[in-house]
Amino acid sequence: MVIYPIIVVIIVFIIATLLSWQSMKNGGWYKSSGITVSKSQPRNYVFSLVWIFLYTIYAIIWQYLANHKLPDWLNVLFAFNMVLNLTWVWIFFTCGDIPFSQFIILALLVLTFYQSYAILKYTDTKYSELCSFGMLLYAFWLVAATGLNFSVKY
């Protein structure tokens, strides 16, 4: 049994949570810079709940596929997606670099839609379709997050 994917997702989630929490706690640029955010932006606790759910789904999908001979290159895409997630949190909350965070979230969006497609095309398991659907849930949340990211103005 491969445990690696679940450990990676848990570590990324913990680091991302700590980075964003530390930035918010210290006031950071996000709270003190007078930026304008979308009126449709959910409260912070909604983001926390959704990300916990999505990271859990992501970890389950990755773990399941890794246990069913996930192609190496697709395994790398899963890991790269986690690196991009962590990078976005650092770039957005710590660095306050909105344009670069927008680039990263667009890359995440494209990568996640591709992962959903690749799961169907390159894996042959009993639950490939369900795994692909789970990735689409993640992708649709990224669509909303991308919209919110692009609505942030200095």
C-alpha positions in Angstrom: 0.0 0.0 0.0 1.3 3.4 -1.0 1.0 6.0 1.8 3.0 8.8 0.0 0.2 10.7 -1.6 -1.9 11.1 1.6 1.2 12.3 3.5 2.1 14.8 0.8 -1.5 16.2 0.8 -1.6 16.4 4.6 1.8 18.2 4.7 0.8 20.7 2.0 -2.5 21.4 3.7 -0.8 22.0 7.1 1.8 24.3 5.5 -0.7 26.2 3.5 -3.0 26.6 6.5 -0.1 27.9 8.6 1.1 30.3 5.9 -2.4 31.8 5.4 -3.1 31.8 9.1 0.1 33.5 10.0 -0.4 36.2 7.3 -4.0 36.8 8.5 -2.9 36.8 12.2 -0.2 39.4 11.6 -2.5 41.6 9.7 -0.4 41.1 6.6 -0.9 43.0 3.4 -4.3 41.3 2.8 -5.9 42.9 5.9 -4.1 46.2 6.0 -3.5 47.3 2.4 -7.0 48.6 1.6 -7.5 46.1 -1.2 -10.9 45.6 -2.6 -12.4 42.1 -2.7 -15.5 40.8 -4.4 -18.8 41.3 -2.5 -19.5 37.6 -3.3 -16.4 36.4 -1.4 -17.4 33.9 1.3 -16.3 34.2 4.9 -12.9 32.8 5.8 -14.4 29.8 7.6 -16.2 28.7 4.3 -12.8 28.6 2.6 -11.4 26.5 5.4 -14.2 24.0 5.3 -14.2 23.8 1.5 -10.4 23.3 1.3 -10.5 20.6 4.0 -13.1 18.8 2.0 -11.3 19.2 -1.3 -7.9 18.3 0.0 -9.5 15.2 1.6 -11.1 14.2 -1.8 -7.8 14.9 -3.6 -5.8 12.7 -1.2 -8.3 9.9 -1.5 -8.3 10.1 -5.3 -4.5 10.3 -5.5 -4.1 7.5 -2.9 -6.6 5.2 -4.7 -5.0 5.7 -8.1 -1.5 5.3 -6.7 -2.6 1.9 -5.3 -3.9 1.0 -8.8 -0.8 1.6 -10.9 -1.1 5.3 -11.6 1.2 6.2 -14.5 4.4 7.8 -13.1 3.8 11.0 -15.1 0.3 11.4 -13.7 1.7 10.8 -10.2 4.1 13.7 -10.9 1.1 15.9 -12.0 -0.7 15.2 -8.8 2.5 16.2 -6.8 3.0 19.3 -9.0 -0.6 20.3 -8.3 0.1 20.2 -4.6 3.3 22.3 -5.1 1.3 24.9 -7.1 -1.3 25.0 -4.3 1.3 25.7 -1.7 3.0 28.2 -4.0 -0.2 30.1 -4.5 -0.8 30.5 -0.8 2.7 31.8 -0.3 2.7 34.1 -3.3 -0.8 35.5 -2.4 -0.8 35.8 1.3 2.9 36.2 2.2 4.2 38.1 -0.9 1.0 39.9 -1.8 1.8 39.4 -5.5 -1.7 39.4 -7.0 -0.6 39.1 -10.7 1.7 36.1 -10.1 -1.0 34.5 -7.9 -3.4 34.9 -10.8 -1.0 33.1 -13.1 -0.6 30.3 -10.6 -4.3 29.8 -10.1 -4.9 29.7 -13.8 -2.2 27.1 -14.1 -3.8 25.1 -11.3 -7.2 25.4 -13.1 -5.8 24.1 -16.4 -3.8 21.3 -14.7 -6.8 20.1 -12.6 -9.1 19.9 -15.7 -6.4 18.0 -17.5 -6.0 15.7 -14.5 -9.7 14.9 -14.6 -9.4 14.1 -18.3 -6.2 12.1 -17.9 -7.7 9.9 -15.1 -10.4 8.8 -17.6 -8.0 8.3 -20.5 -5.0 6.7 -18.8 -6.3 4.8 -15.8 -8.5 1.7 -15.9 -9.9 1.1 -12.5 -13.4 0.4 -11.2 -13.6 4.0 -9.9 -11.8 6.0 -12.6 -15.0 7.9 -13.5 -15.6 8.7 -9.8 -12.0 9.9 -9.4 -12.4 12.1 -12.5 -15.6 13.5 -11.1 -13.9 14.3 -7.8 -11.2 16.2 -9.7 -14.0 18.1 -11.5 -15.4 19.2 -8.1 -11.9 20.5 -7.3 -11.7 22.2 -10.7 -15.1 23.9 -10.3 -14.0 25.3 -6.9 -10.9 26.6 -8.6 -13.1 28.3 -11.1 -14.8 30.2 -8.3 -11.4 30.8 -6.5 -10.0 32.1 -9.8 -12.9 34.6 -10.2 -12.3 35.8 -6.6 -8.5 36.0 -7.2 -9.1 38.2 -10.3 -11.5 40.4 -8.4 -8.9 41.5 -5.8 -7.8 45.0 -6.6 -5.2 47.2 -4.9 
